[in-house]
Amino acid sequence: RALKNFEGGLLIVGTTQAGKGVMLNFIMTQAILRGDAVIFIDPKGSDRMYKAFCRACEKADRGKPLRFHPGNRSKTDGIRFDVTAVFSTGAQIATRVMSVVPGEDNVFKQFAWSCIKTFADAMIELGEKPSLKSLSQNINKGIEDLLRALILQAVKQHADTDWREQAEYFLPARRENCTDAIHELNVLVSWYENVLPTYLHTMVVGECLKIFHHSKEHYSKITATLMPIFAMLTSGPLEESLSPDPSDASDKRPIWDMESLVKCKGVLYVNLDSLSDSMIASAVGSMLLSDLTAYAGKRYNLGLNDVRISLYVDEASNVINQPLIELLNKGAEGGVYTTIAIQTVPDLAHRLGSVHAARMVLGNCNNLIALRCKDRETQDFVTETFGKTYIHNVDTTLSTHADTHLGMPSFKGGASHKRTAVREEIIPSEYLGKLPNAQFFASLGGGHLMKGRVPVIIDDEEN
């Protein structure tokens, strides 16, 4: 029953050194001992948290946790993670890549998404598995090679022996500067568009032809803006870490993907190392969250809820994206129970572009644990969440009077009570700024309010 309350997501807020790490360690340890599949995304990378991971796995007899680091150049330590292994269509891969781009949708993002989707669908149609590396290479080269291979497939299946003559009939005279490769592609395109019956046309080839006929100048501008995104995800060690090659015998690191991780009830610690490179950390974190969201959707569609997935995102303002918002909103339907930790509401607003967007995200968290908060905006959010109550005041007045008029003393006395009620916050804002380390106020599912202190887990060897 207690775990049921956390299906709506858990938000932990607290300033630096207020106890967020202690709280995450406490609830993460419980998840490992329960046997959940556990994913911990740590933007800054805490060696203390990783050691806590290892201790919890040892206590639960679950072996050593998996560890992923975007800057890892070792070919023997850590793991490689294929972020494009789980997909149904090219659209899912395109959404995964574009989740790295912050901000709201615009014309550029829509065209870039369509471009990635087309290349991914073309590769899938040709029997190739799209990866970040192969997508980057193909988009950089252009659509011509993929389009040529796709139409050649159709030629082998449907073309007559004189198909070339039929196609050239619709072509203008060959120009002198036209190379053999360009002329061959023009012949294939002419045959597909003018000779092959339309009922044999496919949507994948049609989308490729749109790019082929698109303005080369405009397409180059789009790809020139798109390539830095792929550069972030395929540069340096990430080329092998996020786009692993199973045939590379020199790399001894195991290859994992989201589906195999969950099925094996794995425990994964992701050190994004944002202090060294915040941009790469944000991109990698967004990709992993997008991958998990896609897999959660697959689990929901197949009705798979056999494994509970506990996701923990520390410093969530560094990696927050639309897929993470979807996980907070609907992830429990796919078996994903999400916990995010932030320092302040303005941090989240800065990442998302507005306070309204930040409030929308926070509104998707059904549970709140508030440690010490110093800034007023975060304090106001917490006090609003806890609500108000009536504070009753009772004023009591006592009076006495003595009179000796006419030699006859008399005494009088009286008492009055006045009761008033004022509606005030249950937790005043100033109290949030004075909480000792590891102490918190909490509002849990069903409106249960509590005040508590996080138990500090100390390993026997540290005593």
N, C-alpha and C positions, 0 to 999 in steps of 0.2 A: 504493500500500500504506500509506503514512504517513497519508493522508487517511482511509483506512478506519478507522483507530484512533479517529477523532474522531466516529464516528457515535453513540457512546454519550453524547455531551455532554461539555463541558469546564467545569470549575470552577476559577476563579482566586481565591485568597484572599490578602489582604495588607492591612496597616494603611495608614493615610493616608500618602501620599508615598513608598510603598515601591516603586512602579513598575508599578502595575496599568494606568495609562493608557498607559505605554510598551509594555507587553505587548499590550494591546488594539490599539493603533496598529499594532504589528508584524504581528499575525495578521490584522487587518482589511485592511491594505494588501495582503497576499497574496491574500485573498479577492477584492478588487477587481481585482487583476491577473489572477486566474484567470478572471474573467468571471462570477462568481457574482451572483445577486440578493442584495444586502446590505441588512440592516436593523439599524441601530444605535440602541438606546434608551438615552438618557443622561438620567437623572433630574435631575442637577444642571445640565447644560448647560455644556459646556466649549468655549470659543471655540478653544482650541488643538486639541482633537480635531476640531472641524469643519474647521479649516484643514488638518489632516492628511487628512481625507476629501477635501477639494478637491484637494490635491496628488496623492493616490493616483489620483483619477479623471482628473486631467490627464495623469499618466504613462501611464495605461491607455487614454487617448484615449476616455473614456466621458462626456465633457461634465461639466457642473456637477451635483453631487448634489442630490437633492430635499431640502427642509428643511421640517419641520413643527414649529410652536410653538403650544401651546394658548392662549397669551396674545397672539398676533399679531393686531393690529387693522388691519393694512394690507391693502388689497384688491388689491395688486399684487405683494407679496413673499411668497415661500413657496408652499405648496400647501394645498388643502383635501383632506381624506381621509374618504371615505364608509365608515364602519365597519360599516354594515348592507347594503352592496351585494352581498356574497356570502352567499347563504343558500339552503337548500332548503325549510325549514319555519319556522314561527313559533317552534318550540321552540328552534332555534339562536339566534335573535335574543334570546329570553328568557334563555337561558344566558349569552349575551354580556353582557347588561345586569346580570344578577345576579352575574357574576364580580367586579363592582366592590365588592360587599358582602363584607367580611372575615368570618372565622369559619366554623364548621361549619354544616351544614344544620340547620334547625329548622322549626317549623310556619310561622312567618312567612315564611321564605325560600321554602318550598314553595308557599304560597298566592300569594305575590307572583310567583313564577315562572309559576304557572298563569295568573294574571291577565294578565301581559305576553304570554304565549303566545296566550291567547284573543284579545286585541286585535290582535296581529300577524296571526294566522290570518284574522281577520275582514277586516282591511284587504287581505290578499293575495287573499281570495275576491272582494272587490269590485274587484280590479284596481288597488289602490293599493300603492305601494312603501313599506313601513314605514321610517321614519327615527326617530332619537331624538326629534326635535322633534315629528313627527306623533303618535308614540306617547304622548309626554307630554301633548299637547293632548287626545287622545281619552280617555286614562285620567282626566284631570282633569275632563272633561265627563261621563263615564259611558258605559255601554254602549248607551244608548238609541238614539243616532243610527245607530250601526253595525248594531244589531239591526233597526231599522226598514228600513234599506236592504237588508239580507240577505233579510228576509221579503218585501219588495216584489218582489225578484227571483223568489222562489218563486211569488208571486201571479201575476206576468206569465206564468210558464211553466205553472202547473198549476191556477189557480183557475177556477171557474165564474163565470158572470155574476152569480149571486146569492150570491157568497161572503161578502159583508158581512152579509147577513141570517142566513146559516148561523152565522157567527162570533158575532154579537150574541146569538143564542139561548142560548149558553153563558155569557154575561156577566150579572152581577147588575145591578140598576138603577143607572143612572149617578148618581153623587153630584153635589151642587151645586157643590162646589169642584173638580171634575174638569175640567181645561182640555181644549180640543179636541185638542191635541197628545198629551196623556196618554191620552185616550179612543181616539184613532186607533191609538196603539201597542198598547193593550189589545185592540182589535179584531183587529189583525194577529197578536198573540201567541195569542189565542183561536182564530183560524182555523188557525194553524200547529199548535197542540197538539191541537185537537179535531176539525178537519175534514180537514186534509191527511193522507193515508195515511202511516203510520209508515215504510213502505219508501221514501218520498220525503224523509224527514228526513235532514239532514246533521249530521255531528259538529260542524262549526263553529258552526252555529246552536244546536245543543244546548248547547255550552259557553257561548255568549253568554246563553242562557236561564238557565243556572245562576247566572251573575252577576246577571242581571235579577231573579231570585227570591230572591237571597241577602239576608240581613239588611242593610238599608241602613246601619245603625249600625256593624256589623262591617266592612262593605266600606269605609266612610269612614275607619275607623281604619287599615285596611291601606293604602289609597291615600295617607292622610296621612303614613304612614311611607315609602311608596314614592316620593312626589314629590320629597323631597330628593335622591334618587339621580339622578333625571332633571334636577333643578336643577343638580347638579354638572356634568352632561354637556351641558347646553344653555344655560348662563348665559354672558353676555358674548360674547366672540369665538367661543366653542365652538359657539354656535348655528349659525353659518355654516361653521365649520371642520369639524365632525363630521357635520353634517346639511346638506350643500351643496345649494343650489338651482340646477340648471343653467340655469334661465330668468332668473336674476339677472344682467342685463347689466352692472351696476355693479361686480361682483366679477370682476376679471381673473385671479384665481388659478386655475390648472388643477385639475381634480377627478381624484383618483386613488382607486383601491381596491386591495385586496390582490391580486386576480387580475391586473389590468392591470399592476401593479408587477412581479409575478413574471414574467409573460409577456414583458415588455420588458427583463427583467434589470436592473431599476432599482436605484439606490443611494439609500437613504432614511436621513436623519439626523433623529432625533426628539429635540428638546430639550424635556423636560417641565418644566423650570424649577421644580423642587421647593423651591428655597430661597425662592421668592416665595409659593408655595401648595402645600404638600405634599399636601393632600387632593385637589385637582384633578389634580395630577401623578400620584398613585397611581391615580385613577379612569381617566384617559386611557390610561395605560400598561397597565392591566388590560384595557381595551376593545381596544386594538390587539393585545395578545397573544391575546385570545379570538378576534379576527377571524382572525389568522394560524392559530390552531389549527383553526378551522372549515375554512379553506381547505386546510390540510394534510390534513384528513380527506377532503375532496373529491378531492384529488390521489391519495390512497391508493386510494380507491374506484374511480377512473377509471384507475388504473395509470399516472399521469403522474409520471415522474421525469426529465424531460428537462432541467430547470433545477435546479441546486443552490442552495438558499436558506441563506445564512449569517446567523444571528441572533445579535446580541451585546447583552447586557443588563448595563449597568454598574449598580452599587449595586442589585443584584437584590432586596434585602430591601425596597426601597421599592415594588416593583410585583409581587412574587411572588403568584401565584394558582394555582388549580387548572389552568387551561389551560396555564400555563407548565410546571407539573409534568408534564402530559401530553406537552408537546413534548419535555421532557428524557427522558421514559420511552419514547415511541413516535414522536417527530417524524421520526426518520431514515427511517421507512417512507413518509413523505410528502415526503421530500427536504429536510427542515429540519434543519440542523446547528447546535445551540444552544451558545452559550458564555455563562456567567454569571459575574459578578465580585461578590464580597462582601468586606467588611472583617473581620467576625467571625461566628462561628456564633451567638452570642447575639443579634445583630441580626436574623438570620433567625428565631430562636426567638421573639423579641418580636413579629414580624410575624405568624407563624403560630399563636402562642398556646402553644407548648410546645417543649421541646428534642426530644421524640420526633418531632414533625412536621418539625422542621428536619432532623433526622437522616435522615428518610425522603426528603426532597428531595435531600440531599447524596448519599444512597446511589444515586440515579438517575444520577449523574455518573460516567462510566466513566474519566474522566481528571482529574487534579488537578495544578495548578501552584501551589506555595506560595511566595510571597514572604515578606518579613519579617512575622512575626505576634507581637504583644505579649501578648495575653491567653491565659491558661492553657487555657481550654476549646477555643479554636481550635487551639492547639498540640497538645493531646491528640488532637484529631480527625486532624490531619495525621500525627502519629507512628503512630497506629493504622492509617491508610491505608497507610503505608510498611511496616508490619510490623516483625518482629524478626529478628535473626540471632544466630549464636553468635560471641562474642568469646573468642578463645583466649589464655590466659596461660601462659607458660612460666617456671617458677622454677628457677634454676640455683644449686647450692651447691658450692663448692670448699673443700677442707680439706687442711691439711698438719700433720704432727706430727714433731718431732725428739726422739730419746731418746739420752742418753749414759750409760745405766746400765752399770756394770761396765767402763767405759772403751771400750765398743764402740758407737760412734755408729750410730744407725739413723734412717732417715727414712721416713715414710709419707705418702701423699697420697690424696685421694679426690674424686670428683665425682658429683653427683646432679642429675637433671633431673625436674621435676614439671610436667605439663601439665594444665591445667584449662580448662573451657569454661563460659561464663556466657551466657545468652540475654538480649540487650539490644536496645533499639530501634535500628533502622538509622540514623535521624536523631534524636539526642537533642533533647528539647524546647527546651533552652536555646539550641541552635544556631539555631533558627528566629527567635529574638528578636535575633540578632546579625548577620543577613544584611545585607550592604551593599545600597544601592539597586539595583534592576533585576537582582539575583541571585536565583536560585530553586532549589528542589528540585522535581522533577516525577515523577509516577507516571502513565505512559501506558498505553494499552490493551495487553493482553497481559502486564502485569506488568513492563514496562520501566521501570527507575528511572534517573534522571539528575540531575546537578547542572549548572547552566548560568547564563548571563548573557544578558539580552535585548539584542540589537543596538539601538543608538539610531540611528534614521533621522533624518538631518539634511539638510534641503534645501540645494542648492547656494547659493541666494540668501541663506541664513542665515550662511554662512561669511564 
